């Protein structure tokens, strides 16, 4: 069954605008779902329903709104997770997931934005055995019915 799980070994800075996330490490890649030459996307190799999961951990920041989204084909946001909070300096783990029907060749990306000025990092914690972030995963689960 095709699928991939990719991560990022370094922090990625996010300004107060839409930023497409990029990835540089591979946990698994079956069927060519991920290609290092296009490190900002996963591509469906065959028609099917895919489970798509994205998780990030933000650097600490007192208060703001942060959105995390899954985008199909550059035009269709299939899910947006929004968090408004005061994190007390502890940072924030945020994730979104969705089962999506995709045709072969469909491109899936993930991105984020925030409503504060300046930059804030998405923290890399790939060494953690409990929560590896950032993480972008897409797994074929069944044919399109």
Secondary structure, 3 states (H helix, E strand, C coil): CCEEEEECCCCEEECCCCEECCCCEEEEEECCCECHHHCCCEECCCCEEEEEEEEEEECCCCEEEEEEEEEECCCEEEEEEEEEEECCCCCEEEEEEEEEEECCCCEEEEEEEECCCCCEEECCCCCCCCCCCCEEEEEEEECCC
